[in-house]
Amino acid sequence: MTLDVRPASVFEDMRALLGPKSPDATVCWCLSYRVPSKLNNELRGPARGEYAAGLCRADPPPGVLAYDGDEPVGWAAVAPRSATSFARSRTIPHVDDLPVWSLWCVRVRPGHRRKGVSHALIAGAVDFARSHGAPVIEAYPLDNGDARVDMTMAYAGIRKNFERAGFTHAAGTTSVLAGHPRVLMRLDLRR
């Protein structure tokens, strides 16, 4: 498999990874942390996809996509923390006042897991944030040790994958996902 990670500017490719089978279904579209909670609750069915399509047309787009040839096989959400609900989070602390970027969702298509896609997505998200001037990138993965994580809740990533990418533990959090604590991991991009 030859992986290429690109900005998520092609909505149909984003839809292939995040969209519902039924157009009227209400799924995350990776908007839960991206928009204020009131708007998140108001966006139902097709309106969520339409909002995500608008993000794909924006500069910067809402994240990165991993491709195997022309097939989209993975997604990572990455944006300035100030443009996410993490900016107001009571469970995930602010370490300092730097204009950090957040990487909060890593999703790999079934059939492509355990082939290095998540590692490529993390590296691609780091490059994307760096290319947009981010001084630091943060992630909030599960600190699951050797425990198994339910795949539907593994979107936050796992600590060891971020450690492999050079991120270091910056702070604990009071956030828990799928029974596992989340930690704040950071990578300084100024070096």
C-alpha positions as a Markdown table, in Angstrom:
| # | Residue | x | y | z |
|---|---|---|---|---|
| 1 | Met | 0.0 | 0.0 | 0.0 |
| 2 | Thr | 1.3 | 3.4 | -1.0 |
| 3 | Leu | -0.3 | 6.1 | 1.1 |
| 4 | Asp | -0.6 | 9.8 | 0.2 |
| 5 | Val | -2.1 | 12.3 | 2.7 |
| 6 | Arg | -3.7 | 15.4 | 1.3 |
| 7 | Pro | -5.9 | 18.3 | 2.7 |
| 8 | Ala | -9.5 | 17.3 | 2.9 |
| 9 | Ser | -10.8 | 19.6 | 0.2 |
| 10 | Val | -12.7 | 16.9 | -1.8 |
| 11 | Phe | -16.1 | 16.5 | -0.1 |
| 12 | Glu | -17.0 | 13.3 | -1.8 |
| 13 | Asp | -13.8 | 11.7 | -0.4 |
| 14 | Met | -14.7 | 13.0 | 3.0 |
| 15 | Arg | -18.2 | 11.6 | 2.6 |
| 16 | Ala | -16.8 | 8.2 | 1.7 |
| 17 | Leu | -15.2 | 8.1 | 5.2 |
| 18 | Leu | -17.6 | 10.0 | 7.4 |
| 19 | Gly | -20.9 | 10.1 | 5.7 |
| 20 | Pro | -23.9 | 7.9 | 6.5 |
| 21 | Lys | -25.4 | 5.2 | 4.3 |
| 22 | Ser | -28.7 | 6.9 | 4.4 |
| 23 | Pro | -28.6 | 10.6 | 3.5 |
| 24 | Asp | -31.2 | 11.4 | 6.3 |
| 25 | Ala | -29.2 | 9.8 | 9.1 |
| 26 | Thr | -27.6 | 12.1 | 11.6 |
| 27 | Val | -24.0 | 11.1 | 12.1 |
| 28 | Cys | -21.0 | 13.0 | 13.5 |
| 29 | Trp | -19.3 | 14.1 | 10.2 |
| 30 | Cys | -16.5 | 15.1 | 12.7 |
| 31 | Leu | -18.5 | 18.2 | 13.7 |
| 32 | Ser | -19.1 | 17.3 | 17.4 |
| 33 | Tyr | -15.9 | 19.1 | 18.5 |
| 34 | Arg | -15.7 | 21.5 | 15.5 |
| 35 | Val | -18.9 | 23.5 | 16.1 |
| 36 | Pro | -20.6 | 24.9 | 19.2 |
| 37 | Ser | -22.8 | 22.4 | 21.0 |
| 38 | Lys | -26.0 | 24.4 | 20.1 |
| 39 | Leu | -25.2 | 24.2 | 16.4 |
| 40 | Asn | -24.1 | 20.6 | 16.7 |
| 41 | Asn | -27.6 | 19.8 | 18.1 |
| 42 | Glu | -29.4 | 21.8 | 15.4 |
| 43 | Leu | -27.6 | 20.2 | 12.4 |
| 44 | Arg | -29.7 | 17.2 | 11.6 |
| 45 | Gly | -29.6 | 14.7 | 8.7 |
| 46 | Pro | -28.4 | 16.2 | 5.4 |
| 47 | Ala | -27.7 | 19.6 | 7.0 |
| 48 | Arg | -24.6 | 18.0 | 8.7 |
| 49 | Gly | -23.2 | 16.9 | 5.4 |
| 50 | Glu | -23.9 | 20.3 | 3.8 |
| 51 | Tyr | -22.0 | 22.0 | 6.7 |
| 52 | Ala | -19.1 | 19.5 | 6.3 |
| 53 | Ala | -19.1 | 20.3 | 2.5 |
| 54 | Gly | -18.7 | 24.0 | 3.3 |
| 55 | Leu | -15.7 | 23.2 | 5.5 |
| 56 | Cys | -14.1 | 21.3 | 2.6 |
| 57 | Arg | -14.3 | 24.4 | 0.5 |
| 58 | Ala | -12.8 | 26.6 | 3.3 |
| 59 | Asp | -9.2 | 27.5 | 3.8 |
| 60 | Pro | -7.9 | 25.7 | 5.6 |
| 61 | Pro | -10.0 | 22.6 | 5.0 |
| 62 | Pro | -11.2 | 20.6 | 8.1 |
| 63 | Gly | -8.4 | 18.0 | 8.1 |
| 64 | Val | -6.6 | 15.6 | 6.0 |
| 65 | Leu | -7.4 | 12.4 | 4.1 |
| 66 | Ala | -5.2 | 9.4 | 3.4 |
| 67 | Tyr | -5.4 | 7.8 | 0.0 |
| 68 | Asp | -4.3 | 4.4 | -1.2 |
| 69 | Gly | -4.0 | 5.3 | -4.9 |
| 70 | Asp | -7.2 | 7.2 | -5.6 |
| 71 | Glu | -9.2 | 5.5 | -2.8 |
| 72 | Pro | -9.7 | 7.5 | 0.4 |
| 73 | Val | -8.8 | 5.2 | 3.3 |
| 74 | Gly | -8.4 | 7.5 | 6.3 |
| 75 | Trp | -9.4 | 10.8 | 7.9 |
| 76 | Ala | -7.9 | 13.0 | 10.5 |
| 77 | Ala | -9.5 | 16.2 | 11.9 |
| 78 | Val | -7.1 | 19.0 | 12.6 |
| 79 | Ala | -7.7 | 22.7 | 13.1 |
| 80 | Pro | -6.7 | 25.6 | 15.3 |
| 81 | Arg | -7.9 | 24.8 | 18.9 |
| 82 | Ser | -9.5 | 28.2 | 18.9 |
| 83 | Ala | -11.9 | 26.9 | 16.2 |
| 84 | Thr | -13.0 | 23.9 | 18.2 |
| 85 | Ser | -14.9 | 23.2 | 21.4 |
| 86 | Phe | -11.6 | 22.3 | 23.0 |
| 87 | Ala | -11.1 | 26.0 | 23.2 |
| 88 | Arg | -13.8 | 26.1 | 25.9 |
| 89 | Ser | -13.3 | 22.6 | 27.3 |
| 90 | Arg | -13.5 | 22.1 | 31.1 |
| 91 | Thr | -12.0 | 18.6 | 30.9 |
| 92 | Ile | -9.0 | 19.2 | 28.6 |
| 93 | Pro | -6.7 | 21.9 | 30.0 |
| 94 | His | -4.9 | 24.7 | 28.3 |
| 95 | Val | -1.1 | 24.2 | 28.8 |
| 96 | Asp | -0.2 | 27.8 | 27.7 |
| 97 | Asp | -1.3 | 30.6 | 25.5 |
| 98 | Leu | 0.3 | 29.5 | 22.2 |
| 99 | Pro | -2.1 | 29.3 | 19.2 |
| 100 | Val | -2.0 | 25.5 | 19.2 |
| 101 | Trp | -3.8 | 23.3 | 16.7 |
| 102 | Ser | -5.8 | 20.3 | 17.8 |
| 103 | Leu | -5.8 | 16.8 | 16.2 |
| 104 | Trp | -8.9 | 15.1 | 17.7 |
| 105 | Cys | -10.1 | 12.3 | 15.3 |
| 106 | Val | -8.2 | 9.6 | 13.4 |
| 107 | Arg | -10.4 | 7.3 | 11.4 |
| 108 | Val | -9.3 | 4.4 | 9.2 |
| 109 | Arg | -11.7 | 2.6 | 6.8 |
| 110 | Pro | -12.4 | -1.0 | 7.6 |
| 111 | Gly | -10.2 | -3.3 | 5.5 |
| 112 | His | -7.3 | -0.8 | 5.7 |
| 113 | Arg | -6.6 | -1.1 | 9.4 |
| 114 | Arg | -3.3 | -2.3 | 10.8 |
| 115 | Lys | -1.5 | -1.1 | 7.6 |
| 116 | Gly | 0.0 | 2.1 | 8.9 |
| 117 | Val | -2.8 | 4.4 | 7.8 |
| 118 | Ser | -3.2 | 6.0 | 11.3 |
| 119 | His | 0.5 | 6.7 | 11.5 |
| 120 | Ala | 0.4 | 8.3 | 8.0 |
| 121 | Leu | -2.6 | 10.4 | 9.1 |
| 122 | Ile | -0.9 | 11.7 | 12.2 |
| 123 | Ala | 2.2 | 12.6 | 10.2 |
| 124 | Gly | 0.0 | 14.2 | 7.5 |
| 125 | Ala | -1.9 | 16.2 | 10.1 |
| 126 | Val | 1.3 | 17.4 | 11.7 |
| 127 | Asp | 2.6 | 18.5 | 8.3 |
| 128 | Phe | -0.8 | 20.2 | 7.5 |
| 129 | Ala | -0.7 | 22.2 | 10.8 |
| 130 | Arg | 2.9 | 23.1 | 10.3 |
| 131 | Ser | 2.2 | 24.4 | 6.8 |
| 132 | His | -0.5 | 26.6 | 8.2 |
| 133 | Gly | 1.8 | 28.2 | 10.8 |
| 134 | Ala | 0.9 | 26.2 | 13.8 |
| 135 | Pro | 3.6 | 26.5 | 16.5 |
| 136 | Val | 2.4 | 23.4 | 18.4 |
| 137 | Ile | -0.1 | 20.6 | 17.7 |
| 138 | Glu | -2.0 | 18.8 | 20.4 |
| 139 | Ala | -3.9 | 15.5 | 20.5 |
| 140 | Tyr | -6.2 | 14.1 | 23.2 |
| 141 | Pro | -5.8 | 10.3 | 22.8 |
| 142 | Leu | -6.9 | 7.5 | 25.0 |
| 143 | Asp | -4.3 | 6.3 | 27.6 |
| 144 | Asn | -5.4 | 2.7 | 27.3 |
| 145 | Gly | -2.1 | 0.9 | 28.1 |
| 146 | Asp | -2.4 | -2.6 | 26.6 |
| 147 | Ala | -6.2 | -2.7 | 27.0 |
| 148 | Arg | -8.3 | -3.2 | 23.8 |
| 149 | Val | -10.3 | -0.2 | 22.7 |
| 150 | Asp | -13.7 | -0.5 | 20.9 |
| 151 | Met | -13.1 | 0.6 | 17.3 |
| 152 | Thr | -16.1 | 3.0 | 17.3 |
| 153 | Met | -14.6 | 4.9 | 20.2 |
| 154 | Ala | -10.9 | 4.7 | 19.1 |
| 155 | Tyr | -11.4 | 7.9 | 17.0 |
| 156 | Ala | -9.4 | 9.9 | 19.5 |
| 157 | Gly | -6.4 | 7.8 | 18.8 |
| 158 | Ile | -4.2 | 6.0 | 21.3 |
| 159 | Arg | -1.3 | 7.4 | 23.3 |
| 160 | Lys | 1.4 | 5.0 | 21.9 |
| 161 | Asn | 0.6 | 6.0 | 18.3 |
| 162 | Phe | 1.2 | 9.7 | 19.2 |
| 163 | Glu | 4.3 | 8.8 | 21.1 |
| 164 | Arg | 5.7 | 7.1 | 18.0 |
| 165 | Ala | 5.0 | 10.3 | 16.1 |
| 166 | Gly | 7.1 | 12.3 | 18.5 |
| 167 | Phe | 4.3 | 13.7 | 20.7 |
| 168 | Thr | 5.0 | 14.0 | 24.4 |
| 169 | His | 2.7 | 13.9 | 27.4 |
| 170 | Ala | 1.9 | 17.5 | 28.4 |
| 171 | Ala | -0.9 | 17.1 | 30.9 |
| 172 | Gly | -3.5 | 14.8 | 32.3 |
| 173 | Thr | -7.2 | 15.5 | 31.6 |
| 174 | Thr | -10.5 | 14.7 | 33.4 |
| 175 | Ser | -11.9 | 13.5 | 30.1 |
| 176 | Val | -12.7 | 9.8 | 29.8 |
| 177 | Leu | -13.8 | 8.0 | 26.6 |
| 178 | Ala | -14.8 | 4.4 | 26.3 |
| 179 | Gly | -13.7 | 3.8 | 29.9 |
| 180 | His | -10.2 | 5.1 | 29.3 |
| 181 | Pro | -8.7 | 8.3 | 30.4 |
| 182 | Arg | -7.6 | 10.8 | 27.8 |
| 183 | Val | -4.2 | 12.6 | 28.0 |
| 184 | Leu | -3.0 | 15.8 | 26.4 |
| 185 | Met | -0.1 | 15.1 | 24.0 |
| 186 | Arg | 1.9 | 17.8 | 22.3 |
| 187 | Leu | 4.4 | 18.2 | 19.5 |
| 188 | Asp | 6.4 | 21.4 | 19.2 |
| 189 | Leu | 6.5 | 22.4 | 15.5 |
| 190 | Arg | 8.9 | 25.3 | 15.9 |
| 191 | Arg | 12.0 | 23.1 | 15.7 |
